Amino acid sequence: MSEYTTQYIPVSELIQSGKLSPDNGDYKKALFIESQLTGLIEFETLVKCYVYESGDISICHMRVFIEPVENIKIQVWYDWSIKEKFNFHIEWNNYFKNMKSDSIRHIQRNHKEPNYIGKMSAKKLNDWIGYLCAVFIDIKQESERKANEKSKFLDRIKDQQVIWISEGKRGYINSNGLEYSFTIDDSDYIDERLIITDNIGTTFDRFLKLSDNAYKTA
């Protein structure tokens, strides 16, 4: 199979290209969604596509998007089952690699989600856009906070004799019979551990030295 790139192509350009068959199921759905949005938005309806070296185009799993704010793409989904309602979604992991799904859901719960849309209207559409953009801003702030904490942590240990197990992610420092270890996961959460590594004296002896700030190995 030839190489391809993923592109967001306006529906109007797909129509002009003539590269998709009118019988293509995903193309039909994209055209339907675009027809429901016509007159309600001032921006293009986009379709996530695979564009091959040969020039051929295929639609990526029926992905139709709008971009009401620069760099914030909102997926428009229509339930073709009995419900026949519109739903809207942002592919959060495409924007925030350090945010886990449960953290995103927690932030979403701080905002009132609009009802799914049966008959499309400008107000209902704007309600969804406003909701998702507000959630996006809050997730972005939390993502940046976590990234800043990670950056500050790495800055604090940069002058220490860190033994790296995985550069920038996992390591440990040995000093005076103590071992400090840490792991930074993909969500920038920092797990820290401190253990005593020598066998000098009893546990109580070590406790007394630690509590007196006088702990040294022989």
Backbone torsions as a table, in degrees:
resi	resn	phi	psi	omega
1	MET	NA	138.5	-177.8
2	SER	-70.9	159.3	178.3
3	GLU	-67.8	155.9	179.5
4	TYR	-144.5	162.1	172.2
5	THR	-119.7	153.4	177.0
6	THR	-96.2	125.5	-177.4
7	GLN	-134.2	151.7	173.9
8	TYR	-102.0	110.0	-172.6
9	ILE	-111.4	129.8	176.4
10	PRO	-58.9	142.9	179.5
11	VAL	-56.4	-38.8	-179.2
12	SER	-58.8	-37.4	179.1
13	GLU	-71.6	-35.9	177.6
14	LEU	-63.6	-40.0	179.1
15	ILE	-63.8	-45.4	-178.1
16	GLN	-66.4	-32.9	-176.7
17	SER	-68.3	-31.5	-178.7
18	GLY	65.7	17.9	-175.1
19	LYS	-88.8	-7.5	178.5
20	LEU	-113.4	134.9	-179.2
21	SER	-68.2	139.3	176.2
22	PRO	-59.4	-18.6	179.8
23	ASP	-88.5	-4.6	179.0
24	ASN	-66.1	121.3	-175.3
25	GLY	-59.2	-46.2	-179.4
26	ASP	-65.1	-36.9	178.8
27	TYR	-64.6	-42.4	177.7
28	LYS	-59.9	-42.9	-180.0
29	LYS	-65.6	-39.8	178.0
30	ALA	-62.7	-42.0	179.0
31	LEU	-65.1	-37.5	178.5
32	PHE	-63.8	-48.3	-179.7
33	ILE	-61.7	-42.0	179.4
34	GLU	-61.5	-38.2	180.0
35	SER	-66.1	-32.4	179.8
36	GLN	-74.8	-23.8	-179.3
37	LEU	-92.1	-16.4	-177.8
38	THR	-57.2	129.2	179.2
39	GLY	88.4	-10.6	-178.6
40	LEU	-102.7	-19.8	-176.9
41	ILE	-130.2	155.4	179.5
42	GLU	-103.4	4.7	-178.7
43	PHE	-118.2	165.9	-174.7
44	GLU	-72.4	150.3	166.8
45	THR	-89.4	125.1	-174.5
46	LEU	-108.2	149.5	176.5
47	VAL	-123.3	128.5	178.1
48	LYS	-76.9	118.8	-172.8
49	CYS	-129.0	157.0	167.2
50	TYR	-98.0	122.4	178.6
51	VAL	-110.5	115.7	-173.9
52	TYR	-89.7	159.7	179.0
53	GLU	-56.9	-31.2	-179.4
54	SER	-71.0	-12.9	-176.9
55	GLY	98.9	-9.8	178.5
56	ASP	-68.9	155.0	-178.9
57	ILE	-131.4	137.5	170.7
58	SER	-133.6	149.2	-178.5
59	ILE	-85.3	136.4	-176.7
60	CYS	-82.7	94.5	173.0
61	HIS	48.1	46.1	175.3
62	MET	53.1	58.9	-179.8
63	ARG	-107.8	109.9	177.1
64	VAL	-114.7	134.1	-174.8
65	PHE	-131.9	156.7	165.8
66	ILE	-123.5	155.6	-178.4
67	GLU	-130.1	76.8	-177.0
68	PRO	-67.9	-27.4	177.4
69	VAL	-126.6	140.7	-177.1
70	GLU	-53.4	129.7	176.5
71	ASN	71.4	11.1	172.3
72	ILE	-118.5	101.3	-178.9
73	LYS	-96.4	127.3	-179.4
74	ILE	-108.8	123.5	178.6
75	GLN	-78.1	134.0	176.4
76	VAL	-106.2	120.4	-176.8
77	TRP	-122.1	134.8	177.5
78	TYR	-114.9	126.1	179.0
79	ASP	-81.5	110.6	-175.8
80	TRP	-84.0	2.0	179.1
81	SER	-80.4	-157.8	-177.1
82	ILE	-61.5	-31.7	-175.9
83	LYS	-63.6	-41.7	-179.7
84	GLU	48.5	59.6	-179.6
85	LYS	-130.9	154.6	176.5
86	PHE	-89.4	142.8	174.1
87	ASN	-131.7	157.7	-176.3
88	PHE	-133.5	145.7	-172.8
89	HIS	-156.5	149.9	171.4
90	ILE	-113.5	135.0	177.4
91	GLU	-78.2	82.7	-170.1
92	TRP	-55.4	-41.2	-175.6
93	ASN	-66.6	-16.7	174.8
94	ASN	-73.4	-20.9	-177.5
95	TYR	-105.1	-36.7	-171.2
96	PHE	-127.8	91.3	-176.6
97	LYS	-70.2	-21.5	-175.8
98	ASN	-98.5	15.1	180.0
99	MET	-113.7	122.6	177.2
100	LYS	-79.0	158.9	-176.7
101	SER	-60.0	-40.0	-178.5
102	ASP	-67.9	-33.4	176.8
103	SER	-67.6	-38.8	178.2
104	ILE	-65.8	-44.2	179.2
105	ARG	-61.8	-37.7	178.7
106	HIS	-61.3	-43.2	178.7
107	ILE	-67.2	-40.1	179.4
108	GLN	-60.5	-34.8	-178.9
109	ARG	-67.0	-16.4	176.3
110	ASN	-78.2	-5.3	179.7
111	HIS	-123.3	143.7	179.3
112	LYS	-82.2	117.4	-179.7
113	GLU	-78.0	132.6	177.3
114	PRO	-66.0	163.1	175.3
115	ASN	-71.5	153.4	172.6
116	TYR	-60.9	153.9	-173.7
117	ILE	-102.0	126.4	172.2
118	GLY	-88.0	-69.6	175.9
119	LYS	-95.9	121.3	-175.1
120	MET	-70.6	139.9	173.5
121	SER	-145.4	161.6	-179.1
122	ALA	-62.1	-41.2	-179.2
123	LYS	-64.2	-47.5	-179.5
124	LYS	-61.8	-40.5	178.9
125	LEU	-64.9	-44.2	179.9
126	ASN	-66.1	-32.4	176.1
127	ASP	-60.7	-43.6	179.8
128	TRP	-68.5	-41.6	178.9
129	ILE	-61.9	-45.3	179.8
130	GLY	-62.1	-42.5	-180.0
131	TYR	-62.5	-51.0	-176.0
132	LEU	-67.8	-35.9	178.3
133	CYS	-67.9	-36.9	177.9
134	ALA	-66.6	-41.6	177.2
135	VAL	-64.4	-41.9	179.3
136	PHE	-57.0	-45.4	-178.8
137	ILE	-61.8	-44.0	-179.3
138	ASP	-66.6	-40.8	178.6
139	ILE	-65.5	-40.7	179.2
140	LYS	-60.3	-42.5	-180.0
141	GLN	-64.3	-42.3	179.7
142	GLU	-67.7	-39.7	177.9
143	SER	-61.3	-43.9	179.9
144	GLU	-67.0	-38.5	178.4
145	ARG	-60.7	-45.4	-179.7
146	LYS	-65.7	-40.0	178.7
147	ALA	-64.7	-37.5	178.8
148	ASN	-67.4	-39.6	177.7
149	GLU	-62.6	-41.6	177.8
150	LYS	-63.0	-43.6	-179.4
151	SER	-62.8	-42.1	179.3
152	LYS	-65.2	-40.1	179.8
153	PHE	-62.9	-48.0	180.0
154	LEU	-63.4	-33.0	178.2
155	ASP	-67.9	-36.7	-179.5
156	ARG	-66.6	-33.2	-175.1
157	ILE	-98.6	1.6	-173.0
158	LYS	-62.9	-27.2	-179.0
159	ASP	-95.0	1.8	178.1
160	GLN	-87.4	161.3	178.6
161	GLN	-85.9	75.1	-177.3
162	VAL	-78.9	132.3	171.9
163	ILE	-97.7	108.4	-174.5
164	TRP	-85.1	129.1	171.6
165	ILE	-90.4	-38.9	173.7
166	SER	-140.8	112.4	-171.7
167	GLU	-51.2	124.0	177.3
168	GLY	78.1	-0.9	-176.3
169	LYS	-127.0	-39.9	-174.3
170	ARG	-147.9	133.9	179.6
171	GLY	-169.3	-177.3	178.0
172	TYR	-153.4	161.4	179.8
173	ILE	-129.9	128.9	176.1
174	ASN	-106.5	133.0	177.6
175	SER	-160.5	126.8	174.8
176	ASN	50.3	46.5	176.7
177	GLY	77.4	6.2	178.2
178	LEU	-114.5	145.3	174.4
179	GLU	-124.5	120.3	175.7
180	TYR	-104.9	121.6	179.8
181	SER	-122.5	156.5	-178.4
182	PHE	-150.4	152.7	174.9
183	THR	-137.4	130.2	177.2
184	ILE	-109.6	114.6	-177.2
185	ASP	-85.6	-177.0	-174.9
186	ASP	-66.8	-17.6	178.1
187	SER	-94.7	11.2	179.9
188	ASP	69.6	12.9	174.3
189	TYR	-73.8	135.0	-177.3
190	ILE	-107.6	113.6	176.7
191	ASP	-96.7	123.8	-175.7
192	GLU	-118.7	141.4	177.6
193	ARG	-135.2	146.8	176.7
194	LEU	-133.8	123.8	179.5
195	ILE	-132.7	155.8	174.5
196	ILE	-92.2	127.5	-171.8
197	THR	-104.3	-10.8	-178.8
198	ASP	-97.9	169.3	-179.4
199	ASN	-116.8	30.4	-177.2
200	ILE	-86.9	122.9	177.2
201	GLY	73.9	-179.2	179.1
202	THR	-86.3	168.6	177.0
203	THR	-59.0	-37.6	179.6
204	PHE	-65.8	-39.0	176.9
205	ASP	-59.3	-43.8	179.6
206	ARG	-63.8	-41.0	178.7
207	PHE	-58.3	-46.2	-178.8
208	LEU	-61.5	-41.0	180.0
209	LYS	-67.5	-42.1	179.3
210	LEU	-64.1	-41.7	-177.9
211	SER	-70.2	-23.7	177.2
212	ASP	-93.9	5.0	-177.9
213	ASN	57.1	37.2	-176.3
214	ALA	-128.0	27.5	-175.2
215	TYR	-81.7	118.9	175.4
216	LYS	-141.1	144.9	174.0
217	THR	-83.5	160.5	-178.4
218	ALA	-70.6	NA	NA
